[in-house]
Amino acid sequence: MPQINVTIDGKNYRMACAEGEEAHLTALAGGLDARVTEIRRAFGEIGDMRLHVMAALMQADELQEAQGRLAALEQETAALRARVDGADATRAAEEARLAEGLRRCADRIERLAHTISAG
């Protein structure tokens, strides 16, 4: 299992990760480090534990907001799919009605052609 070193708030941490996930974990740690740095600038020295908890809560809040947006988009997608399915059913019914009308026209034309040729 690969191990990488990440730096968060000036402290180095050795982390294990799955094969191929090194860059992803490094990026996540970089994002958390940036968040901690942002909070430290805004609030000054408030203690490492409190600082890290605030950063974690802010990221949890963003995650919850993103999950809410995702759920709303999934509902919208489902509604659009239902509309498309309804439109497809309507189109199929219209095509069937049109085909039946064309069949009746063709039958009538055949009868007229037969009448003309017999007469």
Secondary structure, 3 states (H helix, E strand, C coil): CCEEEEEECCEEEEEECCCCCHHHHHHHHHHHHHHHHHHHHHHCCCCHHHHHHHHHHHHHHHHHHHHHHHHHHHHHHHHHHHHHHHHHHHHHHHHHHHHHHHHHHHHHHHHHHHHHHHC
